Amino acid sequence: MSGWRLFWVLAAALVTAVTGRAHDPGISTAQGQLLADALEITVGFAPADAEQLLPPEARVSGKWTQAEFVAAQPLLAELAPRMLELKAGGVAVAPRETRVQLAAGDALNFFVVYPRPKPGVVTLRAVKLGELPPGHREFVFIVDERGSTIAKKLLSAKDDGLELTIGEVTGGGSAASSPAGATTEPAGAPTFWGFLKLGVEHIWTGYDHLLFLFALLVVCRSFRSIVRIITFFTLAHSLTLALATLDVVNLPSRFVEPAIAASIIFVGVENLLRRGEEPKGRWALTFAFGLIHGFGFASVLKELGVGRGGQGLAMPLFTFNLGVEVGQVTIAAIVLPLVWQLRKNEAFVRRGVPVLSAIVALAGLYWLVERTVLA
């Protein structure tokens, strides 16, 4: 492939990123508690995800006002009993109560209450996952009355169910699971790979993060510079990912998302002003903006409820971050050889890098307007 053909491939990929989604395909949660006489589950969706479950004519602009919620409530009430499918002994268990609530931050919660199944193994399926955008994930986390984890799994449309072991009710009236259900490494094991895969998918579908990294690397002239930039970006976003998930530091997404877009604009414009040459001290800039991007990564885990109560925090945090790094390094391994090949042509450094940087800056501007003026 000739040098300029490589250039046009990169340019086309960047334009596609401008018009594509800047976020992962969506995440929902199903948090449940097994009580002495019931299994209560709350399924939570972000506004943009919840509207995908409604007919096109009933969808709103991605945010839910109280009036829009009231208007859609009859349709949402019909959805509530069909959000999940619980089976005991191969027989479907009908919910005895359902309701829908518009929670803080426009989150939409479906409350589903089942009668407590008899002791044994039951199956729980998130049957609506197939109706959501490809790649959507739902994190199921169920505890007993004492707070002990009896089931957890990251579900997808291809793997939308889990098994739950129901034990006898103890003499004190509290719910208990069998020892197998309470200690299950099998229930947690799929979650390890699920969070790893989620991290990879998040960076691969997070075009804003990828464009920022691309804008940093496209002007690098040495392998040492590349290693330094990737290292400082990793250190920075890993730090704020951990702090935000632990609720030590917290920034609302209405500030974080525009700031990420602004970081893309800044790096793109700086590349233009430098006319393709590598700016000095890029590592420091990378670390500073990497802190902001870490808050963006943390929003995924916080939407899943990771970190609440400190339960099961270390594994999701480590494996999700590892997935982000695997995805990031994979992309760099593909793109960097192309960039190095192109940089052998001096005309690419003088004209190609500025064109690509301009596309990056325009992408950042597009997302900034989308996340502020049009939000």
C-alpha positions in Angstrom: 0.0 0.0 0.0 1.4 3.4 -1.0 2.1 6.1 1.5 -0.7 8.4 0.5 -3.1 5.5 0.3 -2.3 4.8 3.9 -2.9 8.5 4.6 -6.4 8.3 3.1 -7.2 5.2 5.1 -6.3 7.0 8.3 -8.3 10.1 7.3 -11.4 8.0 6.4 -11.1 6.3 9.8 -11.0 9.6 11.6 -14.0 11.0 9.7 -15.9 7.8 10.6 -15.0 8.4 14.3 -16.4 12.0 14.1 -19.8 10.8 12.9 -19.8 7.7 15.1 -20.7 7.1 18.8 -18.1 8.4 21.3 -19.2 5.9 24.0 -19.7 2.3 24.7 -22.9 0.6 23.5 -24.5 0.9 27.0 -24.6 -0.6 30.4 -27.5 -1.4 32.7 -27.7 -3.0 36.1 -29.9 -5.5 37.9 -29.4 -5.4 41.6 -31.4 -7.9 43.7 -31.9 -9.0 47.3 -33.2 -12.4 48.4 -35.6 -12.0 51.4 -37.5 -14.4 53.5 -40.6 -14.2 51.3 -39.5 -12.5 48.1 -36.8 -11.8 45.5 -36.6 -8.1 44.9 -34.7 -6.8 41.8 -34.2 -3.3 40.5 -33.2 -3.0 36.9 -31.6 0.4 36.1 -31.1 2.1 32.7 -29.5 5.3 31.5 -32.1 7.5 29.7 -30.6 6.9 26.2 -30.7 3.1 26.8 -34.2 3.0 28.3 -35.7 4.7 25.3 -34.5 2.0 23.0 -37.0 -0.3 24.6 -39.9 1.9 23.6 -41.6 2.2 20.1 -39.8 4.9 18.0 -42.8 7.3 18.2 -42.6 7.2 22.1 -38.9 7.9 22.4 -37.5 11.2 23.7 -34.3 13.0 23.1 -32.2 11.0 25.5 -33.2 12.9 28.6 -36.4 12.3 30.5 -38.4 15.2 32.0 -41.1 14.4 34.5 -43.8 15.1 31.9 -42.2 12.8 29.3 -42.0 10.1 32.0 -45.6 10.5 32.9 -46.6 10.3 29.2 -44.5 7.1 28.7 -45.5 5.5 32.0 -48.3 3.2 30.5 -45.8 1.7 28.1 -43.1 1.4 30.7 -45.6 -0.3 33.1 -46.2 -2.9 30.4 -42.5 -3.4 30.0 -41.7 -3.9 33.7 -43.1 -7.5 34.1 -41.2 -8.5 31.0 -37.8 -7.1 31.9 -36.7 -10.4 33.5 -37.6 -14.0 33.3 -37.4 -16.1 36.4 -37.8 -19.9 36.2 -37.9 -22.5 39.0 -37.9 -26.1 38.0 -38.4 -25.0 34.4 -41.6 -23.2 35.2 -41.8 -19.4 34.9 -42.4 -17.5 38.1 -44.7 -14.5 37.7 -43.8 -11.3 39.5 -46.2 -10.3 42.2 -45.4 -6.6 42.0 -43.8 -4.2 39.5 -43.3 -0.5 39.2 -41.3 2.1 37.4 -39.5 5.1 38.8 -37.6 8.1 37.3 -34.7 8.4 39.6 -32.1 11.1 40.2 -30.0 11.9 37.1 -32.9 10.8 34.8 -32.1 7.2 35.5 -35.0 4.8 34.8 -35.5 2.0 37.4 -37.8 -1.0 37.0 -38.7 -2.6 40.3 -39.7 -6.3 40.0 -40.7 -8.4 43.0 -41.0 -12.2 42.8 -42.3 -14.5 45.5 -39.4 -16.3 47.0 -38.7 -19.5 45.0 -38.6 -22.9 46.7 -35.1 -24.2 47.6 -33.1 -25.3 44.6 -31.6 -23.9 41.4 -33.5 -21.2 39.6 -32.6 -19.3 36.4 -32.8 -15.6 35.8 -32.6 -14.1 32.3 -32.4 -10.5 31.1 -34.7 -11.1 28.2 -34.7 -7.5 26.9 -30.9 -7.4 26.1 -31.6 -8.6 22.6 -33.7 -5.5 21.9 -30.9 -3.1 22.9 -27.9 -1.9 20.7 -25.3 -4.6 20.0 -22.7 -4.7 22.7 -25.0 -3.6 25.6 -24.1 -5.3 28.9 -26.1 -5.8 32.1 -24.4 -6.4 35.4 -26.5 -8.6 37.7 -25.6 -8.5 41.4 -27.8 -10.3 44.0 -27.3 -10.6 47.7 -29.2 -12.2 50.6 -30.7 -10.4 53.5 -27.3 -10.5 55.3 -25.6 -8.8 52.4 -23.7 -12.0 51.3 -23.3 -12.2 47.5 -25.1 -15.2 46.0 -24.9 -14.3 42.3 -23.1 -11.9 40.1 -22.5 -11.9 36.3 -22.0 -9.5 33.4 -24.7 -10.4 30.9 -24.9 -9.8 27.1 -27.5 -10.6 24.4 -25.5 -13.8 23.7 -25.2 -14.8 27.3 -28.3 -13.3 29.0 -28.9 -15.7 32.0 -27.4 -17.0 35.2 -28.2 -19.7 37.8 -29.1 -18.8 41.3 -29.1 -21.3 44.2 -31.9 -20.8 46.6 -31.5 -22.2 50.1 -33.8 -22.7 53.0 -35.1 -19.8 55.1 -33.3 -19.8 58.4 -35.1 -20.1 61.8 -34.7 -16.4 62.4 -36.7 -15.7 59.2 -33.8 -14.5 57.2 -33.0 -15.7 53.7 -30.1 -18.0 53.2 -28.6 -19.5 50.2 -27.0 -22.9 50.1 -23.2 -23.1 50.7 -22.7 -23.6 47.0 -24.6 -20.5 46.2 -22.9 -18.3 48.8 -19.4 -19.1 48.0 -19.5 -19.7 44.2 -16.4 -18.9 42.4 -18.2 -20.0 39.3 -20.6 -17.1 39.6 -17.7 -14.7 40.0 -15.4 -16.2 37.4 -17.4 -15.1 34.3 -17.4 -11.6 35.8 -13.6 -11.5 35.7 -13.6 -12.1 31.9 -16.7 -10.0 31.5 -15.1 -6.9 33.0 -11.9 -7.6 31.0 -13.9 -7.7 27.8 -15.9 -4.7 28.9 -12.7 -2.7 29.3 -11.5 -3.7 25.8 -14.9 -2.9 24.2 -15.1 0.5 26.1 -11.8 1.7 24.6 -12.5 0.3 21.2 -15.9 2.0 21.0 -14.8 5.1 22.9 -13.8 7.1 19.8 -13.1 10.2 21.9 -10.5 8.4 23.9 -8.9 6.9 20.8 -8.8 10.1 18.9 -7.1 11.8 21.9 -4.5 9.1 22.0 -4.1 9.2 18.2 -3.5 12.9 18.2 -0.8 12.4 20.8 1.0 9.7 18.9 0.8 11.0 15.3 3.5 13.5 16.0 5.9 11.2 17.9 9.3 10.9 16.3 10.8 8.1 18.5 9.8 4.9 20.2 10.9 6.4 23.5 8.3 9.2 23.1 5.6 6.7 22.3 6.4 4.6 25.4 6.5 7.7 27.6 3.1 9.0 26.3 1.3 5.7 26.7 2.8 5.2 30.1 1.8 8.6 31.5 -1.7 8.3 29.9 -2.1 4.9 31.6 -0.9 6.1 35.0 -3.1 9.1 34.9 -6.4 7.5 33.9 -5.7 4.5 36.2 -5.3 6.9 39.1 -8.6 8.7 38.6 -10.4 5.5 37.6 -9.6 4.1 41.0 -10.3 7.3 43.0 -13.6 7.9 41.3 -14.7 4.3 41.6 -13.9 4.5 45.3 -15.8 7.8 45.6 -12.6 9.5 46.9 -12.9 12.1 44.1 -16.0 12.5 42.0 -16.8 14.7 39.0 -20.2 14.8 37.4 -20.3 13.6 33.8 -21.7 16.9 32.6 -18.2 18.3 33.4 -16.1 15.3 32.5 -17.5 14.6 29.0 -17.1 18.2 27.7 -13.6 18.3 29.3 -12.7 15.1 27.3 -13.9 16.8 24.1 -11.9 19.9 25.0 -8.7 17.9 25.5 -9.1 16.5 21.9 -9.5 20.0 20.5 -6.4 21.3 22.5 -4.1 18.5 21.2 -5.4 18.7 17.6 -4.8 22.5 17.6 -1.4 22.2 19.2 -0.4 19.7 16.5 -1.5 22.2 13.9 0.4 25.1 15.4 3.6 22.9 15.6 3.1 21.9 11.9 3.6 18.2 12.5 6.6 18.5 14.9 6.5 16.9 18.3 5.8 19.4 21.0 8.1 19.4 24.0 6.8 18.2 27.3 3.9 16.2 25.8 4.2 13.7 28.6 3.1 16.3 31.1 0.1 17.3 29.0 -0.7 13.7 28.5 -0.8 13.0 32.2 -3.0 16.1 32.9 -5.6 15.2 30.3 -5.3 11.5 31.2 -6.7 12.3 34.6 -9.8 13.7 33.0 -10.2 10.6 30.7 -9.9 8.4 33.8 -13.2 10.0 35.1 -14.8 9.0 31.9 -13.7 5.4 32.3 -14.9 5.4 35.9 -18.4 6.3 34.8 -18.8 2.8 33.4 -18.0 1.1 36.7 -20.1 3.5 38.7 -23.1 2.9 36.5 -22.7 -0.8 37.3 -22.7 0.0 41.1 -19.1 -1.1 41.5 -17.7 0.2 44.7 -20.9 0.6 46.6 -20.4 -0.9 50.0 -16.9 -1.9 49.0 -18.1 -5.3 47.9 -16.2 -7.0 45.0 -14.3 -3.8 44.2 -10.7 -5.0 43.5 -11.5 -7.5 40.8 -13.8 -5.3 38.6 -11.5 -2.3 39.0 -8.3 -4.3 38.1 -9.8 -6.3 35.2 -11.7 -3.4 33.6 -8.6 -1.3 33.7 -6.5 -4.2 32.3 -9.1 -4.5 29.5 -8.7 -0.8 28.7 -4.9 -1.2 28.5 -5.2 -4.3 26.3 -7.5 -2.5 23.9 -5.4 0.6 23.9 -2.1 -1.3 23.2 -3.8 -3.3 20.5 -5.0 -0.2 18.7 -1.5 1.4 19.1 0.1 -1.7 17.6 -2.1 -1.5 14.5 -2.0 2.3 14.0 1.6 3.1 14.9 3.3 1.1 12.1 1.1 2.9 9.6 2.1 6.3 11.1 5.8 5.4 11.1 5.5 4.3 7.4 3.9 7.6 6.6 6.4 9.7 8.5 9.1 8.5 6.2 7.6 10.9 3.7 8.4 14.5 4.5 5.3 15.7 2.7 3.2 13.7 5.1 4.8 15.5 8.1 4.3 18.9 6.5 0.8 18.5 5.1 -0.6 15.1 6.2 -0.2 15.5 9.9 -1.9 18.9 9.9 -4.8 17.6 7.9 -5.3 14.6 10.3 -4.9 17.0 13.3 -7.5 19.3 11.9 -9.9 16.4 11.6 -9.2 15.5 15.2 -9.8 19.0 16.4 -13.1 19.2 14.4 -14.2 15.9 16.0 -13.5 17.4 19.5 -15.4 20.5 18.6 -18.4 18.4 17.4 -18.5 16.5 20.6 -18.0 19.6 22.7 -21.0 21.3 21.1 -23.0 18.0 21.4 -22.2 17.7 25.1 -22.9 21.4 26.0 -25.1 23.4 23.7 -27.1 20.4 22.4 -27.1 18.5 25.7 
